Amino acid sequence: MNSRERIQTALAHREPDRVPVDFGGGFQTGMHVSVVYKLRQALKLDPPGTPVKVVEVYQMLGEIAPDLRDALGIDTVNLGGTGTMFGFPQLEFKEWQLADGTPVLVPKDFNTQYEPNGDLLQWPGNDRSVLPSGRMPAGGHFFDAIVRQEPIDEARLNPADNTEEFQILPDEEFEHYRRLAHELYTTTDKALFCTFPGLSFGDIALVPATFLKRPRGIRDVEEWYVSLVTRPAYIKAVFERQTEVALENLRRLHKAVGDLPTVIQTSGTDFGTQQGPFLSAARYRELFLPYQKAINGWIHRNTKWKTFMHCCGGIEPLIECFIEAEFDILNPVQCSAKGMEPRTLKKQYGDRLVFWGGGVDTQRTLPFGTPDEVYREVRERIEIFGEGGGYVFSTIHNVQANTPVENLLAMFRAIKDSTKG
């Protein structure tokens, strides 16, 4: 099988020739740019000092370039847009350096300044006339959103203020998707993983709107969560407008790329904590399910794409809701969280959901375990989740900075050794 066939077979709940592998297909299955640099050096793909491109500036994810995909046996490639989480394009790049000295390439408008305490600030749209929207803490490796909440006047609160970012995309963006989809489909045998804006409802990474210069509405993280209970009509009005725009954008996207993509991410909203979901199934069905089902249902009626959901935490009590919302794929499968035991998940839901992730714990085992511990956990997870198909290997969320390269090499060795025959 080639990579595309391998992914498609797994998505059809059949067992492919080997477990499919995704790193860098989406922005929750990537690797920190410093880790990509170390891997490239360990595999002798570059001379020392060769910079690695940052492809997602909020989480500082590194490019999984074609030579690295081939070296590691990765079966996916990202079909994404030109925008960033800070509102500037990623079409031209310049050299930059991480605090630890790692050489990287960042978008031309990447605009940062170190504070006296070592924090690194980032401005939206490369505009220093407004407040910064991102902060990388001293000693940190990626950005946190800076909440820029304006005072809330209940009498004047308008859902339209929370929908400023949901707009019909310009024709040039659809042309970008069209060109890139055809290029990737014809020049590689990889499965195209489409990332597309405006499809995820209430994603807390997006609520503060780090990409907007002067965000209005409810933009404080805590206030948004409280509003799920205290302002449900407001939340529904936001989601209704978002759905309207998203469906039109999806129609235009499908016209541009056809059925070349294999997978499209339609949600990145986290509904779980380490100890379980933070809302009930009833609340999910009331506030989220109708709108997410409208998106996923349109995709299933009009395309061949499979719908991908990223949701961290112990969300087992919500999985039936996710299936009802017509998600095909669940990621990252956080097995360390309450109720997320691999064998139970596979037995209970493995015939209705594809598990994409869960391959090794990025909270403990991968960053802090020994290579032998990493190897054993990876082999075990592949054996459990891969049985009968319906599984794509990736780690539990992105591979974090400071992960030992020896552990990464042990992970890929375990993937290779798990091939039957």
C-alpha positions in Angstrom: 0.0 0.0 0.0 1.0 3.6 -0.5 0.5 6.1 2.3 -2.9 7.4 1.0 -4.2 3.8 0.6 -2.9 3.0 4.1 -4.8 5.8 5.8 -8.0 5.2 3.8 -7.9 1.5 4.7 -7.6 2.4 8.4 -10.4 4.9 8.1 -12.6 2.2 6.6 -12.0 0.1 9.8 -9.9 -2.4 7.9 -6.3 -3.4 8.9 -3.7 -2.0 6.5 -0.3 -3.5 5.7 1.1 -1.6 8.7 -0.1 1.0 11.2 -0.5 4.4 9.5 1.5 7.2 11.0 0.7 11.0 11.2 3.1 13.7 12.4 2.5 17.2 11.0 -0.8 16.4 9.2 -2.6 18.6 11.6 -1.6 21.2 14.2 -2.3 18.9 17.2 -0.2 16.1 15.7 3.0 18.0 15.2 6.4 18.4 16.9 7.9 21.5 18.4 10.4 23.1 16.0 13.3 22.4 18.4 12.5 18.7 18.4 12.3 18.7 14.6 15.7 20.3 14.4 17.2 17.6 16.7 15.6 14.8 14.7 17.0 16.2 11.5 20.4 16.5 13.0 20.3 12.9 14.4 19.2 11.5 11.1 21.9 13.6 9.3 19.4 15.3 7.0 21.0 18.7 7.4 24.4 20.3 8.2 24.5 21.7 11.7 22.9 25.1 12.0 20.4 24.6 9.2 17.2 26.4 10.3 13.8 24.6 10.4 10.7 26.4 9.3 8.0 27.1 11.9 4.7 26.2 10.4 2.4 27.1 13.3 3.7 30.1 15.3 1.4 29.8 18.3 2.6 26.4 19.3 5.9 26.8 17.5 5.6 23.6 15.5 8.3 22.7 13.0 7.9 21.6 9.4 7.8 17.9 8.7 9.5 18.3 5.3 9.4 15.6 2.6 12.8 14.1 3.4 11.9 13.8 7.1 8.4 12.3 6.2 10.2 9.6 4.1 12.8 8.9 6.8 10.2 8.4 9.5 7.5 6.6 7.4 4.9 9.3 7.9 1.7 8.9 5.8 0.1 12.4 5.9 0.7 15.9 4.6 -0.9 19.1 5.7 -3.3 21.0 3.4 -3.6 24.3 5.2 -4.2 27.9 4.6 -2.0 31.0 4.5 -3.0 32.5 7.9 -1.6 32.3 11.4 -2.8 32.5 14.9 -1.4 36.1 15.1 -3.2 37.4 12.0 -0.2 37.7 9.6 0.4 35.4 6.6 3.0 32.7 6.4 4.1 33.1 2.8 7.5 34.6 3.3 10.0 33.7 6.0 13.0 35.1 7.8 15.7 33.7 10.0 15.2 33.8 13.8 16.5 32.0 16.8 14.8 30.3 19.8 16.0 31.2 23.3 18.0 28.0 23.4 19.8 28.9 20.2 17.8 26.6 17.8 17.9 28.2 14.3 14.5 28.6 12.8 12.6 30.3 10.0 9.5 32.4 11.0 7.0 34.3 8.9 8.2 37.7 7.7 5.7 39.6 10.0 6.6 37.6 13.1 7.0 40.6 15.5 8.4 40.0 19.0 10.0 41.8 21.9 11.6 40.4 25.0 10.4 41.8 28.4 12.9 42.5 31.2 11.8 39.3 32.9 12.5 37.2 29.8 9.0 36.9 28.6 8.6 37.2 24.8 5.6 39.2 23.5 4.0 38.9 20.1 1.7 41.5 18.3 -1.4 40.7 16.2 -1.0 41.6 12.5 2.5 42.9 13.1 1.0 46.0 14.6 2.6 47.5 17.7 0.0 50.3 17.9 -2.3 47.8 19.7 -1.8 45.6 22.7 0.3 42.4 22.3 -1.8 39.3 22.0 0.7 36.5 22.8 3.2 35.8 25.5 5.9 33.1 25.6 6.9 32.9 29.3 10.6 33.1 30.1 11.9 29.5 29.8 8.8 28.5 27.8 8.6 27.1 24.3 5.3 28.4 22.8 2.9 31.3 23.2 0.0 31.8 25.5 -2.9 34.1 24.6 -3.0 37.4 26.3 -6.6 38.2 27.3 -7.6 41.6 26.1 -11.2 41.7 27.4 -13.0 45.0 27.2 -15.4 45.8 30.0 -18.6 43.8 29.6 -21.9 45.8 29.6 -24.7 43.2 29.8 -27.2 45.6 28.3 -25.0 46.2 25.2 -23.6 42.7 24.8 -23.9 41.7 21.1 -23.3 38.2 19.7 -22.1 39.9 16.5 -19.0 41.1 18.5 -17.9 37.4 18.8 -18.4 36.7 15.1 -16.0 39.2 13.7 -13.5 36.5 12.7 -16.2 34.4 10.9 -16.2 35.8 7.3 -16.3 34.4 3.8 -12.7 33.8 2.8 -11.3 35.8 -0.2 -11.1 34.1 -3.5 -7.3 34.1 -3.3 -7.4 31.8 -0.3 -9.5 29.2 -2.1 -7.1 29.4 -5.0 -4.3 28.7 -2.6 -6.1 25.6 -1.4 -6.8 24.5 -4.9 -3.2 24.8 -6.1 -1.8 23.2 -3.0 -4.2 20.3 -3.0 -3.4 19.4 -6.6 0.3 19.8 -6.0 0.3 17.6 -2.9 -2.0 15.0 -4.4 0.0 14.6 -7.6 3.5 14.9 -6.3 3.1 12.7 -3.2 1.3 9.5 -2.2 0.3 11.0 1.2 -3.1 11.4 2.6 -4.1 15.1 2.6 -5.1 16.4 6.0 -7.0 19.6 5.6 -7.0 22.3 8.2 -9.5 25.0 7.5 -10.7 28.0 9.6 -14.1 28.6 11.2 -15.2 25.0 11.7 -14.5 24.6 15.5 -17.2 25.8 17.9 -16.0 27.4 21.2 -12.4 26.4 20.8 -10.8 28.1 23.8 -7.5 28.6 21.9 -9.4 30.8 19.5 -11.8 32.7 21.9 -9.2 35.3 22.9 -8.7 36.0 19.2 -4.9 36.5 19.2 -5.2 37.3 15.5 -7.5 40.3 16.0 -6.1 43.7 16.8 -9.0 44.8 18.9 -11.3 41.9 19.8 -14.8 42.6 21.0 -17.4 40.5 22.8 -16.6 37.8 25.3 -12.9 37.1 25.0 -11.8 36.2 28.5 -11.3 32.4 28.9 -13.1 32.2 32.3 -15.9 34.5 31.2 -16.5 32.3 28.1 -16.8 29.1 30.1 -19.1 30.8 32.6 -21.3 32.0 29.6 -22.0 28.4 28.7 -24.2 28.4 31.7 -25.2 32.0 32.2 -25.6 33.2 28.6 -26.7 30.1 26.5 -28.8 32.2 24.1 -25.7 34.4 23.4 -23.5 31.4 22.7 -26.2 29.9 20.4 -26.4 33.1 18.5 -22.6 33.2 18.0 -22.7 29.5 16.8 -25.6 30.1 14.4 -23.7 32.9 12.6 -20.5 30.8 12.6 -22.4 27.9 11.1 -23.9 30.0 8.3 -20.5 31.3 7.3 -18.8 27.9 7.7 -21.2 26.1 5.4 -20.7 28.7 2.6 -16.9 28.5 3.0 -17.1 24.7 2.9 -19.1 24.8 -0.3 -16.4 27.0 -1.9 -13.6 24.8 -0.5 -15.1 21.7 -2.0 -15.5 23.4 -5.3 -11.7 24.3 -5.1 -10.3 21.0 -3.9 -12.9 18.4 -4.7 -12.4 15.1 -3.0 -8.6 15.2 -3.0 -8.4 15.6 0.8 -8.8 12.5 2.9 -9.4 14.1 6.3 -10.6 17.5 7.4 -10.4 18.8 11.0 -13.8 20.2 12.0 -13.2 20.7 15.7 -10.3 21.5 18.0 -12.5 22.3 21.1 -11.4 20.7 24.3 -14.3 19.4 26.5 -12.2 17.5 29.0 -9.9 17.8 32.0 -7.6 15.2 33.4 -10.4 14.1 35.7 -13.3 14.0 33.2 -15.4 16.3 31.0 -16.1 19.8 32.2 -19.7 19.8 30.9 -22.5 17.3 30.8 -23.7 15.4 27.8 -26.9 17.3 28.1 -25.1 20.6 27.9 -23.1 19.4 24.9 -26.2 18.3 23.1 -27.9 21.7 23.8 -25.1 24.0 22.9 -22.7 22.3 20.5 -24.2 19.2 18.9 -26.7 20.9 16.5 -24.1 23.2 15.0 -21.3 20.7 14.8 -23.7 18.1 13.3 -24.7 20.7 10.6 -21.0 21.0 9.6 -20.2 17.3 9.7 -23.4 16.3 8.1 -22.9 18.7 5.2 -19.4 17.2 4.7 -20.8 13.6 4.7 -23.6 14.4 2.3 -21.4 16.3 -0.2 -17.9 15.0 0.0 -15.8 11.9 0.7 -13.8 13.7 3.5 -13.6 12.1 6.9 -14.3 14.4 9.9 -11.6 14.8 12.5 -12.1 15.9 16.1 -9.4 17.0 18.4 -10.5 16.9 22.1 -8.2 16.5 25.1 -9.0 15.1 28.5 -11.2 12.4 30.0 -14.1 12.8 27.6 -15.4 9.2 27.5 -18.8 10.2 28.9 -19.2 12.5 25.8 -18.1 10.1 23.1 -21.6 9.0 22.2 -22.4 12.7 21.7 -19.4 13.0 19.4 -20.6 10.0 17.3 -24.1 11.6 17.2 -22.4 14.8 15.9 -21.0 12.7 13.0 -17.3 12.8 13.9 -15.4 10.0 12.2 -12.1 10.4 14.0 -11.2 11.1 17.6 -7.8 12.6 18.6 -5.6 12.8 20.7 -7.0 9.9 22.8 -5.5 11.0 26.1 -5.1 7.6 27.7 -3.7 9.1 30.9 -7.0 10.9 31.7 -9.9 9.4 33.7 -12.0 6.9 31.8 -9.7 6.8 28.7 -8.3 3.2 29.2 -7.1 2.0 25.7 -8.7 -1.5 25.7 -12.0 -0.2 26.9 -12.1 2.6 24.4 -11.3 0.2 21.5 -13.9 -2.4 22.6 -16.6 0.1 23.2 -16.2 2.5 20.3 -13.6 1.0 17.9 -16.2 0.0 15.3 -17.7 3.5 15.2 -14.7 5.8 15.7 -11.2 5.9 14.3 -8.7 6.6 17.0 -6.0 8.9 15.8 -3.3 9.3 18.4 -2.9 7.7 21.9 0.4 6.1 20.7 2.5 7.3 23.6 2.0 9.5 26.6 3.5 13.0 26.0 2.9 14.1 29.6 5.2 11.4 31.1 6.6 8.5 29.0 7.9 10.3 25.9 9.6 13.3 27.6 10.6 11.7 30.9 10.8 7.9 30.4 13.7 5.8 29.1 13.9 4.7 25.5 12.9 1.1 26.6 9.8 2.4 28.3 8.9 4.4 25.2 9.4 1.4 23.0 7.2 -0.9 25.2 4.4 1.6 25.5 4.3 2.3 21.7 4.2 -1.4 20.9 1.4 -2.0 23.4 -0.7 0.9 22.1 -0.3 -0.2 18.5 -1.3 -3.8 19.4 -4.5 -2.5 21.2 -5.7 0.2 18.9 -4.5 -1.2 15.6 -6.4 -4.5 15.9 -8.8 -4.7 13.0 -8.0 -1.3 11.7 -9.6 2.0 12.7 -6.3 3.4 14.0 -3.7 6.0 12.9 -0.6 6.3 15.1 0.4 9.7 16.6 1.4 10.8 20.0 -1.0 12.2 22.5 -1.0 15.8 21.2 2.2 17.5 19.9 5.7 16.3 20.8 6.9 18.9 23.2 10.2 20.7 23.4 13.0 19.1 25.4 11.8 15.6 24.5 15.0 13.5 24.2 15.8 12.6 20.7 16.7 9.0 21.9 13.1 8.6 23.0 11.8 9.8 19.6 14.0 7.3 17.8 12.8 4.5 20.1 9.2 5.5 19.2 9.8 5.2 15.5 11.7 2.0 16.0 8.8 0.5 17.8 6.4 1.7 15.0 8.6 -0.1 12.4 8.9 -3.2 14.5 5.2 -3.5 15.0 4.7 -4.3 11.2 3.3 -7.8 10.9 5.4 -10.2 9.0 
